[in-house]
Amino acid sequence: MLEELSRLLGLDGFGVKAVRERGDELDLEVELVAAAAVCPACGRANVEVKERPIVRVRDLPIAGRRTFLVWRKRRFRCCVCGCTFTERHEQLPSRQRVTRRFRRRLFARASEGAAHAEVARGEETTRYQVGRAFALGAAAELVANAEAGPPQRLSLDEAHHRRGHELATIVSDPDNRRVVEVLEGRSRRVVERYLRSLSAVERQAIRAVSIDPYDAYRQAVRRELPHARIVCDPFHLVRGANEALDTVRRQRQRQPAPRRRQQGRKPRKESWQQQLFRARHRLLKAHERLSFQERRSLCELFEAEPLLAEAWALKEAFRAIYRSTSRSEAEQRLARFLAAVDRAAIPSFSAFAEGIRLWRQELLAYFDQPITNGYAEGVINKIKVIKRRAYGLPTFNGFRQRVLIACG
């Protein structure tokens, strides 16, 4: 039976000598099967057992019960040189109270985003052991991730580390779908310092960088990667057109609307137009995704609100730029859009067009390098889940490690 239990234990070289129960815990007395030893100092095999110290080490649970290995180690003394040494096993490192495989289990659970206290409660161990397991496992995994090849395209986006603090910059590789680095801050100097820390080979390998319409990122990339093409994320630009349209809707919505005359009473005016509020989602929806009933209701709305109809047409004209099949076609559609905005003279769209003129080259660069921040936005959502499960990450180093392990 002890031989079968030794095979169940799964530690090569160990044999189970006895099993004891201590409440809901199991103590397995184990010994190394091979007792032969060679002196590490002189290399002679003429040694004798000096003493048998007992070491109690936490291991993986068996049948849902906490399991400890009680190892009666052999401490040898060399009969030639007098050197003393102790037998070792790779799964039970010296001066440790947990096995390596139990530590890997703690790291795997913590790297999924669970709070250290939650893992400690589930595994019936201490937060110290969970934190140490995560620190050691993260250091080894980050070294392994650093050996990956240099990315050819980068994506820069920001995420909150702690409320009230400066946003952190998430540097990701959209082609290999992994986070490359997490920077403390999103200023121009922070990004320049990171890009400058890359080797010459890594910098030359980067052909394109996708960013939000944030000038600090653009200036940093221009300075440190002058050969790389800067692409402004289409989602953020289309969102700007939607916000300009929504501004027009809210302004028209606040205009009082006449109410039906009731018998014996004077007509009153509504303080706002409810039909515009109800149409807010339909106005922002892409025209190709509108149902027949939604198109019909919008046509009725546009008959009563011609200004809103013109603003909606401008929004769709801007979206049509990204349906272009070439850069030259996109340039023509962009020019027509800007001319239509000038003719319409709608304040919110005029302000949006001024920003588009400042980012014209980065907008058109999308048709040379079709890269977006889509993967980076997904990482931001995952970061929110990680912080929520961990009940916050107070230190930036812990935040960086969690993100790189989960998304690296």
C-alpha positions as CSV (number, residue, x, y, z in Angstrom):
1,M,0.0,0.0,0.0
2,L,2.8,2.4,0.8
3,E,4.3,1.7,-2.6
4,E,1.0,2.7,-4.3
5,L,0.9,5.8,-2.1
6,S,4.4,6.7,-3.2
7,R,3.4,6.5,-6.8
8,L,0.3,8.6,-6.0
9,L,2.6,11.2,-4.4
10,G,4.3,11.7,-7.7
11,L,7.7,12.9,-6.4
12,D,10.5,10.9,-8.1
13,G,13.0,9.5,-5.6
14,F,10.7,9.7,-2.6
15,G,9.1,6.8,-0.8
16,V,6.3,7.0,1.7
17,K,7.1,5.3,5.0
18,A,4.1,6.1,7.1
19,V,0.8,8.1,7.1
20,R,-0.6,10.0,10.1
21,E,-3.8,11.9,10.4
22,R,-3.9,15.2,12.4
23,G,-7.5,16.4,12.4
24,D,-8.2,17.4,8.8
25,E,-4.5,17.2,7.9
26,L,-2.4,14.4,6.5
27,D,1.3,13.9,7.4
28,L,3.2,11.7,5.0
29,E,6.6,10.5,6.3
30,V,8.9,10.3,3.3
31,E,12.5,9.5,2.7
32,L,14.8,9.5,-0.3
33,V,15.1,6.0,-1.7
34,A,18.7,6.5,-2.9
35,A,20.9,7.0,0.2
36,A,24.3,7.0,-1.5
37,A,26.1,10.4,-1.3
38,V,29.3,12.0,-2.5
39,C,31.1,14.7,-0.6
40,P,30.7,18.0,-2.5
41,A,34.1,19.2,-1.1
42,C,36.5,16.4,-2.0
43,G,34.3,14.2,-4.2
44,R,34.8,11.1,-2.1
45,A,32.0,8.6,-1.4
46,N,33.4,7.7,2.0
47,V,30.6,9.3,4.1
48,E,28.5,8.4,7.1
49,V,25.1,9.6,8.4
50,K,25.7,12.2,11.1
51,E,22.0,12.9,12.1
52,R,18.4,12.8,10.8
53,P,16.7,16.2,11.2
54,I,13.0,16.3,10.5
55,V,11.6,18.9,8.0
56,R,7.8,19.4,7.7
57,V,6.9,20.9,4.3
58,R,3.4,21.8,2.8
59,D,2.5,20.0,-0.4
60,L,-0.4,19.7,-2.7
61,P,-3.7,18.5,-1.1
62,I,-4.8,14.9,-1.3
63,A,-8.5,14.2,-1.4
64,G,-9.2,17.8,-0.4
65,R,-7.1,17.6,2.8
66,R,-4.1,19.7,3.7
67,T,-1.0,17.5,3.2
68,F,2.4,17.9,4.7
69,L,5.6,16.0,3.9
70,V,7.5,15.0,7.0
71,W,11.0,14.4,5.6
72,R,13.6,12.7,7.7
73,K,16.6,14.1,5.9
74,R,20.1,12.6,6.2
75,R,22.9,14.8,7.2
76,F,26.2,13.3,6.2
77,R,29.8,13.8,7.3
78,C,32.7,13.0,5.1
79,C,35.2,10.6,6.7
80,V,38.1,12.1,4.6
81,C,37.8,15.8,4.9
82,G,35.2,16.2,7.7
83,C,32.8,18.3,5.6
84,T,29.1,18.0,6.5
85,F,26.3,18.3,4.0
86,T,22.6,17.4,3.7
87,E,20.7,15.5,1.0
88,R,18.6,17.6,-1.3
89,H,15.6,17.3,-3.7
90,E,14.6,19.8,-6.4
91,Q,11.0,19.8,-5.3
92,L,11.9,20.6,-1.7
93,P,14.3,23.5,-1.7
94,S,16.4,24.2,1.4
95,R,15.0,26.4,4.2
96,Q,11.5,26.5,2.5
97,R,8.2,25.5,4.1
98,V,6.4,24.7,0.9
99,T,7.2,22.5,-2.1
100,R,7.9,23.9,-5.5
101,R,4.8,22.4,-7.1
102,F,2.6,23.9,-4.3
103,R,4.2,27.2,-4.9
104,R,3.4,26.9,-8.6
105,R,-0.2,26.2,-7.7
106,L,-0.4,29.4,-5.6
107,F,1.2,31.4,-8.5
108,A,-1.3,30.0,-11.0
109,R,-4.2,31.0,-8.9
110,A,-2.9,34.4,-8.1
111,S,-1.9,35.1,-11.8
112,E,-5.6,34.5,-12.8
113,G,-6.4,37.8,-11.0
114,A,-7.6,36.6,-7.6
115,A,-6.7,38.5,-4.5
116,H,-3.8,37.1,-2.4
117,A,-6.1,37.0,0.6
118,E,-8.7,35.0,-1.5
119,V,-6.0,32.5,-2.6
120,A,-4.7,32.2,0.9
121,R,-8.2,31.4,2.3
122,G,-8.9,28.9,-0.5
123,E,-5.5,27.0,-0.1
124,E,-5.5,27.4,3.7
125,T,-2.1,29.0,3.8
126,T,-0.7,32.5,4.6
127,R,-0.7,35.6,2.5
128,Y,3.0,35.7,2.8
129,Q,3.3,32.4,1.0
130,V,1.0,33.5,-1.7
131,G,2.8,36.8,-2.2
132,R,6.2,35.1,-2.3
133,A,5.0,32.5,-4.8
134,F,3.6,35.2,-7.0
135,A,6.8,37.3,-6.8
136,L,9.1,34.3,-7.6
137,G,6.8,33.0,-10.4
138,A,6.3,36.5,-11.9
139,A,10.1,37.1,-12.0
140,A,10.7,33.8,-13.9
141,E,7.8,34.3,-16.3
142,L,8.8,37.9,-17.1
143,V,12.3,36.8,-18.0
144,A,10.8,34.2,-20.3
145,N,8.5,36.7,-21.9
146,A,11.4,39.1,-22.5
147,E,13.0,36.5,-24.7
148,A,10.3,36.8,-27.3
149,G,11.1,38.4,-30.6
150,P,10.8,42.2,-31.1
151,P,7.3,43.4,-32.1
152,Q,6.9,45.0,-35.5
153,R,3.8,47.1,-34.5
154,L,3.0,48.7,-31.2
155,S,-0.2,50.0,-29.6
156,L,-0.2,52.6,-26.8
157,D,-3.2,53.1,-24.5
158,E,-3.8,54.3,-21.0
159,A,-5.3,52.6,-17.9
160,H,-6.1,53.6,-14.4
161,H,-3.8,52.2,-11.7
162,R,-5.3,53.9,-8.8
163,R,-8.1,56.5,-8.6
164,G,-6.7,60.0,-8.2
165,H,-3.3,59.0,-9.7
166,E,-1.8,59.6,-13.1
167,L,-2.9,57.1,-15.8
168,A,-0.5,54.3,-16.7
169,T,0.6,53.6,-20.3
170,I,0.0,50.1,-21.6
171,V,2.4,49.1,-24.4
172,S,1.0,46.1,-26.3
173,D,1.9,44.0,-29.4
174,P,-1.4,43.7,-31.4
175,D,0.1,41.1,-33.8
176,N,1.1,38.6,-31.1
177,R,-1.7,39.8,-28.8
178,R,0.4,40.4,-25.7
179,V,1.3,43.3,-23.4
180,V,4.9,44.3,-23.8
181,E,5.3,46.8,-21.0
182,V,3.4,48.8,-18.4
183,L,4.7,52.4,-17.9
184,E,4.1,54.5,-14.8
185,G,2.5,57.6,-16.3
186,R,1.6,58.7,-19.8
187,S,3.7,61.8,-20.3
188,R,5.9,62.4,-23.2
189,R,9.0,61.9,-21.1
190,V,7.8,58.5,-19.8
191,V,7.2,57.1,-23.3
192,E,10.4,58.6,-24.7
193,R,12.4,57.0,-21.9
194,Y,10.9,53.6,-22.6
195,L,11.5,53.8,-26.3
196,R,15.0,55.0,-25.7
197,S,15.6,51.9,-23.5
198,L,15.0,49.6,-26.4
199,S,17.9,48.2,-28.3
200,A,18.7,49.5,-31.8
201,V,17.5,46.3,-33.3
202,E,14.1,46.5,-31.5
203,R,13.6,50.1,-32.5
204,Q,14.3,49.4,-36.1
205,A,11.9,46.5,-36.1
206,I,8.9,48.7,-35.2
207,R,7.2,49.8,-38.4
208,A,4.0,51.3,-37.0
209,V,2.5,52.6,-33.7
210,S,-1.2,52.9,-33.0
211,I,-2.2,55.6,-30.5
212,D,-5.2,57.5,-29.2
213,P,-5.5,61.1,-30.4
214,Y,-3.1,62.2,-27.6
215,D,-0.3,64.6,-28.6
216,A,2.2,63.4,-26.0
217,Y,2.3,59.9,-27.5
218,R,2.6,61.4,-31.0
219,Q,5.5,63.6,-30.0
220,A,7.3,60.8,-28.2
221,V,7.0,58.4,-31.1
222,R,8.1,61.1,-33.6
223,R,11.2,61.8,-31.6
224,E,12.4,58.3,-30.8
225,L,11.0,56.3,-33.8
226,P,11.2,58.7,-36.7
227,H,10.9,55.9,-39.2
228,A,7.7,54.4,-37.8
229,R,4.3,55.3,-39.1
230,I,1.9,56.8,-36.5
231,V,-1.7,55.6,-36.9
232,C,-4.5,57.3,-35.0
233,D,-7.1,54.7,-33.7
234,P,-10.3,54.9,-35.9
235,F,-12.6,54.1,-33.0
236,H,-11.6,57.3,-31.1
237,L,-12.1,59.5,-34.2
238,V,-15.5,58.0,-35.0
239,R,-16.5,58.4,-31.4
240,G,-15.6,62.1,-31.8
241,A,-18.0,62.4,-34.7
242,N,-20.7,60.6,-32.6
243,E,-20.1,63.1,-29.8
244,A,-20.5,66.0,-32.1
245,L,-23.8,64.6,-33.3
246,D,-25.0,64.0,-29.8
247,T,-24.1,67.6,-28.9
248,V,-26.5,68.8,-31.6
249,R,-29.2,66.4,-30.4
250,R,-28.9,67.6,-26.8
251,Q,-29.1,71.3,-27.9
252,R,-32.2,70.6,-29.9
253,Q,-33.6,68.5,-27.1
254,R,-33.5,71.4,-24.7
255,Q,-35.6,73.5,-27.0
256,P,-39.2,73.7,-25.6
257,A,-41.8,71.9,-27.8
258,P,-45.4,72.9,-28.0
259,R,-47.9,70.6,-26.4
260,R,-51.3,69.6,-27.7
261,R,-54.1,72.0,-26.7
262,Q,-56.5,70.5,-24.2
263,Q,-60.1,71.5,-24.2
264,G,-60.7,74.5,-22.0
265,R,-57.0,75.1,-21.4
266,K,-54.2,77.1,-22.9
267,P,-51.5,75.1,-24.8
268,R,-48.4,74.5,-22.6
269,K,-44.8,74.0,-23.7
270,E,-42.8,71.0,-22.7
271,S,-39.4,71.8,-21.1
272,W,-37.7,69.4,-23.5
273,Q,-38.4,67.3,-26.5
274,Q,-38.8,63.7,-25.5
275,Q,-38.8,62.3,-29.0
276,L,-35.2,63.4,-29.4
277,F,-34.1,61.7,-26.1
278,R,-35.8,58.5,-27.2
279,A,-33.9,58.6,-30.6
280,R,-30.4,59.1,-29.0
281,H,-29.3,55.5,-29.6
282,R,-30.8,55.3,-33.1
283,L,-28.9,58.4,-34.1
284,L,-25.5,57.0,-33.1
285,K,-26.2,53.6,-34.6
286,A,-24.4,52.8,-37.9
287,H,-26.9,53.3,-40.8
288,E,-26.2,49.9,-42.2
289,R,-27.3,48.3,-38.9
290,L,-30.6,50.1,-38.7
291,S,-33.8,48.1,-39.1
292,F,-36.6,49.2,-41.5
293,Q,-38.6,50.5,-38.6
294,E,-35.7,52.5,-37.2
295,R,-35.0,54.1,-40.6
296,R,-38.6,55.0,-40.9
297,S,-38.7,56.7,-37.4
298,L,-35.5,58.6,-38.2
299,C,-36.9,59.9,-41.5
300,E,-39.9,61.2,-39.6
301,L,-37.6,62.8,-37.0
302,F,-35.5,64.4,-39.7
303,E,-38.5,66.0,-41.4
304,A,-39.2,67.8,-38.1
305,E,-35.5,68.5,-37.3
306,P,-33.6,69.4,-40.5
307,L,-30.5,70.5,-38.5
308,L,-30.3,67.1,-36.8
309,A,-30.6,65.5,-40.3
310,E,-27.7,67.5,-41.5
311,A,-25.6,66.6,-38.5
312,W,-26.4,62.9,-38.9
313,A,-25.4,63.1,-42.6
314,L,-22.0,64.6,-41.5
315,K,-21.5,61.7,-39.0
316,E,-22.1,59.1,-41.7
317,A,-19.9,61.0,-44.1
318,F,-17.0,60.7,-41.7
319,R,-17.7,57.0,-41.1
320,A,-17.6,56.5,-44.9
321,I,-14.0,57.5,-44.9
322,Y,-13.0,54.2,-43.3
323,R,-14.8,52.3,-46.0
324,S,-12.4,53.5,-48.6
325,T,-10.4,50.9,-50.4
326,S,-7.2,53.1,-50.9
327,R,-5.5,56.1,-49.3
328,S,-6.3,58.3,-52.3
329,E,-10.0,57.5,-52.0
330,A,-9.9,58.3,-48.3
331,E,-8.2,61.6,-49.0
332,Q,-11.0,62.5,-51.4
333,R,-13.7,61.5,-48.9
334,L,-12.0,63.4,-46.1
335,A,-11.8,66.6,-48.2
336,R,-15.5,66.3,-49.1
337,F,-16.3,65.8,-45.4
338,L,-14.3,68.9,-44.3
339,A,-15.9,71.0,-47.0
340,A,-19.4,69.9,-45.9
341,V,-18.6,70.8,-42.3
342,D,-17.5,74.3,-43.4
343,R,-20.8,74.7,-45.4
344,A,-23.0,73.4,-42.5
345,A,-21.3,75.7,-39.9
346,I,-22.5,73.5,-37.0
347,P,-20.3,74.5,-34.0
348,S,-19.7,71.0,-32.6
349,F,-18.7,69.6,-36.0
350,S,-16.6,72.7,-36.7
351,A,-14.6,72.0,-33.5
352,F,-14.4,68.3,-34.4
353,A,-13.1,69.2,-38.0
354,E,-10.4,71.4,-36.5
355,G,-9.1,68.4,-34.5
356,I,-9.2,66.2,-37.6
357,R,-7.1,68.7,-39.5
358,L,-4.4,68.4,-36.8
359,W,-4.5,64.6,-37.0
360,R,-5.0,64.3,-40.8
361,Q,-1.7,62.4,-41.5
362,E,-2.3,60.0,-38.6
363,L,-5.8,59.4,-39.9
364,L,-4.8,58.6,-43.4
365,A,-1.8,56.5,-42.2
366,Y,-4.4,53.8,-41.3
367,F,-4.8,53.0,-45.0
368,D,-1.0,52.3,-45.3
369,Q,-0.9,50.4,-42.0
370,P,-4.3,49.1,-41.0
371,I,-3.7,48.8,-37.2
372,T,-6.1,49.7,-34.4
373,N,-6.2,49.8,-30.6
374,G,-8.8,47.1,-30.5
375,Y,-6.6,44.6,-28.7
376,A,-5.4,47.3,-26.3
377,E,-9.0,48.3,-25.4
378,G,-9.7,44.6,-24.6
379,V,-6.6,44.6,-22.3
380,I,-8.0,47.7,-20.5
381,N,-11.2,45.8,-19.8
382,K,-9.3,42.8,-18.5
383,I,-7.2,45.1,-16.3
384,K,-10.5,46.4,-14.7
385,V,-11.5,42.9,-13.9
386,I,-8.1,42.1,-12.4
387,K,-8.3,45.2,-10.2
388,R,-11.8,44.4,-9.1
389,R,-11.0,40.8,-8.2
390,A,-7.9,41.9,-6.3
391,Y,-9.8,44.6,-4.5
392,G,-7.3,47.1,-5.8
393,L,-3.5,47.0,-6.3
394,P,-1.9,49.6,-4.1
395,T,1.7,49.5,-5.5
396,F,2.5,50.1,-9.2
397,N,5.0,47.2,-9.2
398,G,2.3,44.8,-8.2
399,F,-0.1,46.3,-10.8
400,R,2.6,46.0,-13.5
401,Q,3.3,42.4,-12.6
402,R,-0.3,41.4,-12.6
403,V,-1.0,42.9,-16.0
404,L,2.2,41.5,-17.6
405,I,1.5,38.0,-16.2
406,A,-2.2,38.0,-17.2
407,C,-1.7,39.6,-20.7
408,G,2.0,39.2,-21.5
